[in-house]
């Protein structure tokens, strides 16, 4: 039998039924992902939990059209490529990093844990109209855990080969009726995959230890005003310059075969004569205030960032040996050391174009007993690299924006 169907009032949608709607803040306002007229890739809290992604390197691997090169030379050396637009090393980034509405100004923070993540939004393409000159390639917008009305916490730890240990944890909750906090921590250590064959096979090539502490305090200053204060400290100790060089120069193939290597078959070997080290200490503190005037929201924030970094590594060339005849007597001991270590290591196996003969003069000038050193050789002829970075940034912004109920889009000063 069939019975007539009568119109009924639809029940309110449950949280589970509306959970598929993704709200993003890519354009400095909360809106549905499908309403944003831009290319935005979103990693939700569920995706972050399942993949374990916590840093820019993890986000890039999960996002089409985005690549990242990080940690090859130093901790702060991070270059993000979005749709073919890449940032230069040791320069301002072409990708803006925005955490809880605050623009991070130091590129070294692109590959650091930024607290307890809840959502990642990656905007592809120029975003200078919204995020300024450092967003020529796009922007990475992060949202972290905000304190709620109930206490919550979690701890996660993992162990992998090469003594790799990673752990993260957080606790959050209310302090009073109008104030809450979030405290989170991150720790990771690893011996690394590679060994230094010259330094008794020690694992000093890509070893690293890093820990980070993040704190957040959110308070309601009345019904229409919110104050959000954050602070974080991160410390890294590890190796540096963990890469090789190779040469593919067909024109040298006949006279100097060492400079004509098949780069696709290059073997990675490390034999620098010193232990490369990298130390980085990072601290930043920020405050953001929002006041709702009823249809228009005023947002003001300020950030202070301090990154101190030091790097010590083996040198990359022995070409100064060409000028031995014009050496300043004050550095004769350095020249003597170069000759002595070259003689001691005569015939030591190195990767192309490395060849250690009796003397440090390049074999193109002394074919019988000369040497050609590849990058980071075991002799002292290539010297030692040392660099420091002490960068302090202060930035601030005041913005007036519509809450979506009026015609005003957004403006900034």
KANOR-V207082 format. One record per backbone hydrogen bond with DSSP energy under -0.5 kcal/mol. CO is the residue of the C=O (numbers start at 1). NH is the residue of the N-H. Records with the same first field share a line. If there is no record, write none. Layout:
CO=NH / NH
//
This chain:
14=18
15=19
16=19
18=21
20=22
21=23
22=24 / 33
24=31
25=28
29=27
31=24
32=35
33=36
35=37
36=38
38=40
39=124
41=122
42=44
43=120
44=48
45=49
46=50
47=51
48=52
54=114
55=58 / 59
56=60
57=61
58=62
59=62
60=63
63=66
65=83
67=81
69=79
72=242
73=241
74=71 / 77
76=78
77=71
79=69
80=82 / 87
81=67 / 83
82=85
84=86
85=82
88=91
94=137 / 138
96=98 / 140
97=104
98=100 / 142
99=102
102=99
104=97
105=107
106=109
107=110
108=111
109=112
110=56
115=117
116=145
119=143
120=43
121=123 / 141
122=41 / 124
123=139
124=39
127=130 / 131
128=132
132=135
133=136
135=127
137=125
138=96
139=123 / 141
140=98 / 142
141=121
142=100
143=118 / 119
152=172
154=170
156=168
158=166
160=164
161=164
162=191 / 192
163=165
164=160
165=189
166=158
167=187
168=156
169=185
170=154
171=183
172=152
173=181
176=179
178=220
179=175 / 176
180=218
181=173
182=216
183=171
184=214
185=169
186=212
187=167
188=210
189=165
190=208
194=205
195=197 / 270
196=201 / 202
198=200
199=202
202=196 / 204
207=239
208=190
209=237
210=188
211=235
212=186
213=233
214=184
215=231
216=182
217=229
218=180
219=221 / 227
220=222
224=292
225=221
226=290
227=219 / 229
228=288
229=217
230=286
231=215
232=284
233=213
234=282
235=211
236=280
237=209
238=278
241=243
247=261
248=250
249=252
250=253
252=256
256=259
257=260
259=249
261=263
262=265
263=266
267=269
270=197 / 198
274=276
277=312
278=238
279=310
280=236
281=308
282=234
283=306
284=232
285=304
286=230
287=302
288=228
289=300
290=226
291=293 / 298
295=403
296=293
297=299 / 401
298=291
299=399
300=289
301=397
302=287
303=395
304=285
305=393
306=283
307=391
308=281
309=389
310=279
311=387
312=277
313=385
315=376
318=321
319=322
320=323
321=324
323=326
324=327
328=331
329=332
331=334 / 335
332=336
333=337
334=338
335=339
336=340
337=341
338=342
339=343
340=344
341=345
343=346
345=348
351=354
355=357 / 372
356=347
361=371
362=365 / 366
366=370
369=358 / 359
371=363
372=355
374=377
376=271
377=273
380=383
382=317
383=315
385=313
387=311
389=309
390=392
391=307
393=305
395=303
397=301
398=413
399=299
400=411
401=297
409=402
411=400
//
